[in-house]
Amino acid sequence: MSVAVETFGFFMSALGLLMLGLTLSNSYWRVSTVHGNVITTNTIFENLWYSCATDSLGVSNCWDFPSMLALSGYVQGCRALMITAILLGFLGLFLGMVGLRCTNVGNMDLSKKAKLLAIAGTLHILAGACGMVAISWYAVNITTDFFNPLYAGTKYELGPALYLGWSASLLSILGGICVFSTCCCSSKEEPATRAGLPYKPSTVVIPRATSDESDISFGKYGKNAYV
C-alpha cells in the first residue's frame, strides 16, 4: 500500500510542478476591471514579466517591464518565490525518481531510498509553500488596490493564472506529504540482507543410555547364567 501512496504522491508532485511552470508563464495574473472605469474599450492584463493591452478589435500589444529595480517590491518577491518553487520542485522530482521503491538505481538499499524520499517530500512541500506565498502575496496587492477608494490608478481583478497557481501549490504540498509519509513505512533492512543471515540449526541433546538396565538384568539372572 505504501508503494502505491508514494507513487501517487510522486505523480501528484510532478503535476503540481508542471502547473507551477504554466502559472509562471501565464499572461493573465491580473486583468483590468470595468468596475468604476470610464473607458472600457481597452483591456489590460499583466503577469510578473510584461504587460499587455487589447483594444476593441482584439489586437494585443505587449511590452516587457523596462527595469526590474523600478518594479514594485512584491512583484520582485513573487518572481523570486516562483523561480525558487520551480527549482525546488525539479530537485525534489529528481530525488523522488531515485528514491521510489519501484525504481532500481545502483542497487540502492531501502534505508537510503527512504532518506531520499524524505528529502524529496520536504522539497515538494517547500516548493508548494513558496508558490502559495507568491500567489497569495500578489492577490493581496490586487485586492488592496481594488478596495482602496483613494487609489487613482488602474484597478485589476484576479486573473486565471492565480487560481491555477493556487491549485498547483496545493498539489505540490499534498504530493510532498504523501511522499514524505511513506518514508516512515519503508523497511529498515533489505530483504536480501535478511536472506543472507547465517543459519543456526537447533541442537538436540540426546541423553546417554545409563547402565542401570544392564545392571538390573545382570542381577536378575545371577552370575551362573553367563558361565
Secondary structure as UniProt FT lines:
FT   HELIX           2..25
FT   STRAND          30..32
FT   TURN            35..36
FT   STRAND          43..46
FT   STRAND          50..54
FT   TURN            56..57
FT   STRAND          60..64
FT   TURN            69..70
FT   HELIX           73..99
FT   TURN            101..102
FT   TURN            106..107
FT   HELIX           110..146
FT   TURN            149..150
FT   STRAND          156..158
FT   HELIX           160..182
FT   TURN            183..185
FT   HELIX           191..195
FT   HELIX           212..221
FT   HELIX           223..226
//
